């Protein structure tokens, strides 16, 4: 959900990679445009606005990514 007052979400959103931090056990996100995704699976990927921090989660099919 877009935060009120941010009009840059469409242009400043970056794909991220979600992972569990081994030290804290917290769900974290690193901002990475491209990374290897598991083959043949649908992957839940965070898209983060670098202006306001709004995060939108999308499911990406790695097989469709290759087409």
N, C-alpha and C positions, 0 to 999 in steps of 0.2 A: 504494500500500500504506500503510495506516495505521501510524503510529509507535506503539510500545508506550507506554502511559501517557496518551495523548491520548484523552479521551472527549468532545471537543467538535467533532470533524470534521464530524459531520452538521449541526450548527447554525452553524458559523463558516466553511464553505467558500464561496468567492467565485469567480465566473467570471472568467477572465483572457483576455488577448489576447497571443498569442505573436508576436514579431517578431525580426529580426536587427538588432542594434545596428550602425550604419554605421561607427562609430569602431573598435570592437573585433572585430567579426565574430562576437560571441557571441549565442547564442539567449537572449532575455530574455522576461520575462512582466510585463505591467502588469495590475493588478487593475481590471477594468472590467466592470460588470454588463451593460451594453448597448452594442453597437457594430454598425456595418453590416458584414454578412458578404457575401461574393460571392454573387450570385444563382445558383441552380440547381446549386450545388456542395456537396459534403460538406466540412465544415471541422473540422479537429482543434483542439479547444479545451481549454486547461488549466483545471482547477478546483483552487484552492489553499486549504488550510486556513490561516486567518490565525492560528491558535493554535500549530500545530506545523510548518507548512510542507509538509505532505504534499501532493503534486500528483498528481491523477488526470486522465488525458487521455481525453476522450470525443469521438466523432465526432458532429457536429450537422449535420443536413440543413437548409439554409436554407429550402427550400420547405416543410418540415414546420413550421418556426418560424412561418410566416405564417398557418397554418391555425388 
